Amino acid sequence: MSERTKCLVTMAIGADYQRMWEAVFARTFRLYAEKHGYDVIVVTDYVDQSPAGRARGPHWQKLVLHRRLDVARYRDVAWIDADIMINHHRAPCIVTANNSDKIGVVTHNTFYNAPERWENRWNRVYRNASDLFRAERGPTAPERYRQAGLPDDADDMVNTGVMVLKPALHADFLEWVYANCTENKLSASEQMPLSYHMFKRGLVNPLDPRFNRPWTEELGESYPFLLHEQNHANQALVAYFVNAAWHNCYFLHFLADGYSRTDAGLVFTDMADATTMYLGPKG
């Protein structure tokens, strides 16, 4: 049995997601884990096997990871969604970065630290995106909570795709959210209820935004021209900018849609890989 005190945990339920993780993301998890002394655990089935557990989407299972003995024995657990590409070259140890008994997460307001920055990101998307992605402005945190059926008295929110947890300290809180919260079409599965209650209980420790940078956000803010269909169809062009985004952050989050997963496959995780960008595909 490993004597390490920290682990990376991700979840890939179903053959398609397992293949995706192994083919695109797993290598960066393992290289990062080796560099910083983590074990890696991949959850491939529901932790809560009850009918009630299976009635909800699998994202809720991150709230009951501590029920697994192979997870509960660790002092620190870094939950990382399976559609995140870790920059193993640059990313520091996320447990050390947390350095807290609170839950380490990237908050919306830490990155969008001025209203003008958030407004600018949405204006760029509105001008460049297809009708499917258009919106005149981005919702505020209180609006997002209200849409999710929650009170609107918290002014920040988090993407729960990356969380640094201590099972011994946080299991009771996570179990409470799991037992008492529900989802709707705008709750992003468990994300909005979990985010709201973390803030209300004072459990949030904001991390460097580079630890959870959604690729779709990066597209909107830095590379909105890639939202034009003719540009996004140019894989060489996308490869340049998705690699730039990856090198400029620690964890690049591609989200679980086919559009982003296709882009994830264009990341070159070492210099040997990068030669394909200049020499063209191998014979």
Beta strands, then each sheet from edge to edge (+ up, - down):
strand 1: 6-11
strand 2: 39-43
strand 3: 76-80
strand 4: 84-86
strand 5: 103-105
strand 6: 162-165
strand 7: 204-206
strand 8: 213-214
strand 9: 251-253
sheet 1: 2+ 1+ 3+ 6-
sheet 2: 4+ 9- 8-
sheet 3: 5+ 7+
end
